[in-house]
Amino acid sequence: QQNSNSIVGTMASSTPKNSNNENTPAADPPQPSELATIGMSIVGTFVAARCLAVISRLATFFAAPALGFYLFTTCPTNETFDGKKELKRVLRGDKLPEDDPNKPKGFFQKTMAKVSASIEAEAAALAGCKVEIMDLYGLVKVASIQHPMTKTAYFWLGAVNKWRFVMAKDFPEGEHSKKE
């Protein structure tokens, strides 16, 4: 009996004295090795971001002059812009997207669009359409044609040895009369 009491006494002494869970913390604080790992990750991320920023600035520093030189050497001359030909292309619908309802679809529609574009371009030339070309530092050029009958201005961008149609814009009556 004495033996059994001593076993019970040792069992009772091995259980914690404070058994209510309100005073114990919910989670253990992070160990020092975990804090070091998190800190090293943050510092490594910061260093990597700084390195990428420097590389990006260097790439821009070297790429910008190279791009400028490329644009400068491939800028089309004013003589390569044929206003009547470019206006015909726009008026016949060549520059419209494929899903545009105004783009001619069949052979007959395409032929009629070519004929009407040729007539309108010739009429605009006879009416005195204005062709202006603006040089932007020798890198790109902007050409515009002001169509006097339809009160529309057409714009092209000249870069990389080509003239690309950009947009057409209607201009008010007063603006057109001020320029003439």
C-alpha positions in Angstrom: 0.0 0.0 0.0 2.8 2.3 0.7 4.2 1.6 -2.7 0.9 2.5 -4.4 0.7 5.8 -2.5 4.1 6.8 -3.5 3.3 6.2 -7.2 0.1 8.3 -6.9 2.1 11.1 -5.1 4.7 11.2 -7.9 2.0 11.3 -10.6 0.3 14.1 -8.8 3.5 16.1 -8.5 4.3 15.6 -12.3 1.1 17.4 -13.4 1.4 21.2 -13.7 0.4 23.2 -10.7 -1.4 25.9 -12.8 -3.9 24.1 -14.9 -6.1 26.9 -16.1 -5.2 28.0 -19.7 -6.0 31.7 -19.4 -2.6 32.7 -18.2 -0.6 30.7 -20.8 0.2 32.5 -24.0 -1.8 31.4 -27.2 1.4 30.9 -29.3 5.0 30.8 -28.6 7.1 33.8 -29.8 9.2 33.1 -32.9 12.5 31.6 -32.2 15.7 33.6 -32.9 16.5 31.5 -35.9 13.1 32.2 -37.5 13.6 35.9 -37.0 17.0 35.8 -38.6 15.6 33.9 -41.6 12.8 36.4 -42.0 15.2 39.3 -41.7 17.6 37.9 -44.2 14.7 37.3 -46.6 13.7 41.0 -46.3 17.2 42.2 -46.7 17.8 39.9 -49.7 14.6 41.1 -51.4 15.6 44.7 -50.9 19.1 44.1 -52.3 17.7 42.3 -55.3 15.2 45.1 -56.0 18.0 47.7 -55.9 20.2 45.6 -58.3 17.3 45.3 -60.7 16.7 49.1 -60.5 20.3 49.8 -61.3 20.3 47.3 -64.2 17.1 48.9 -65.6 18.6 52.4 -65.4 21.7 51.2 -67.2 19.6 49.5 -69.9 17.6 52.7 -70.4 20.8 54.7 -70.5 22.3 52.6 -73.3 19.0 51.7 -75.2 17.6 55.2 -75.5 20.5 56.6 -77.6 20.5 53.5 -79.7 16.8 53.8 -80.3 17.1 57.5 -81.1 19.9 56.8 -83.6 17.8 54.1 -85.2 14.8 56.4 -85.6 17.0 59.2 -86.9 18.7 57.1 -89.6 15.4 55.5 -90.7 13.2 58.6 -90.7 11.6 59.0 -94.2 12.3 62.1 -96.3 9.5 64.6 -97.1 9.7 63.6 -100.8 8.7 60.0 -100.0 5.2 61.2 -98.8 2.9 61.0 -101.7 -0.2 62.8 -100.4 -2.6 61.9 -103.2 -1.6 58.2 -103.1 -1.9 58.0 -99.3 -5.3 59.8 -99.3 -6.6 57.4 -101.9 -5.6 54.5 -99.7 -7.4 55.9 -96.7 -10.5 56.9 -98.7 -10.9 53.5 -100.3 -10.8 51.8 -96.9 -7.4 50.0 -96.9 -6.6 51.2 -93.4 -9.9 50.1 -91.8 -9.9 47.0 -89.6 -11.4 43.8 -91.1 -14.5 43.8 -88.9 -15.4 47.4 -89.7 -18.8 47.6 -91.5 -17.5 50.4 -93.8 -14.7 48.3 -95.2 -15.5 47.1 -98.7 -15.8 43.3 -98.8 -16.5 41.9 -102.3 -14.9 42.6 -105.7 -17.6 45.1 -106.7 -17.5 47.0 -103.5 -13.7 47.2 -103.6 -13.8 48.4 -107.3 -16.4 51.1 -106.4 -14.3 52.2 -103.4 -11.2 52.6 -105.6 -13.1 54.6 -108.2 -14.7 56.9 -105.6 -11.4 57.3 -103.7 -9.6 58.3 -106.9 -12.3 60.8 -107.8 -12.4 62.3 -104.3 -8.6 62.5 -104.1 -8.4 64.3 -107.5 -11.2 66.6 -106.5 -9.4 67.4 -103.2 -6.2 68.2 -105.2 -8.1 70.5 -107.5 -9.8 72.2 -104.6 -6.5 72.9 -103.0 -6.0 70.5 -100.1 -3.1 71.4 -97.8 -0.3 69.0 -97.2 1.9 69.8 -94.2 4.8 67.8 -92.9 6.2 68.5 -89.4 9.6 67.2 -88.5 10.1 66.2 -84.9 13.8 66.4 -84.2 14.6 64.2 -87.2 13.3 61.2 -85.4 9.8 61.0 -86.7 7.6 63.1 -89.0 3.9 63.9 -88.9 2.2 64.6 -92.2 -1.3 66.0 -92.4 -3.7 66.6 -95.3 -6.6 69.0 -94.9 -9.4 68.1 -97.2 -11.3 71.3 -98.0 -14.5 69.7 -99.2 -15.2 67.3 -96.4 -13.6 69.5 -93.7 -11.5 66.6 -92.6 -7.8 66.4 -91.6 -5.9 63.2 -92.2 -2.7 62.4 -90.2 0.2 60.1 -91.0 3.3 59.2 -88.9 6.6 58.7 -90.7 9.1 56.5 -89.0 11.2 53.5 -89.8 11.2 54.1 -93.5 7.3 54.0 -93.7 4.4 56.4 -93.5 1.6 55.0 -91.4 -1.9 56.4 -91.2 -2.8 57.5 -87.7 -6.3 59.1 -87.8 -8.8 61.4 -89.5 -10.4 64.3 -87.7 -13.1 66.6 -88.7 -12.3 70.3 -88.2 -14.9 73.0 -87.7 -15.6 75.6 -90.3 -14.1 78.5 -88.4 -10.8 76.7 -87.8 -10.4 76.0 -91.5 -11.1 79.6 -92.6 -8.6 81.0 -90.0 -5.7 79.0 -91.5 -6.3 80.2 -95.1 
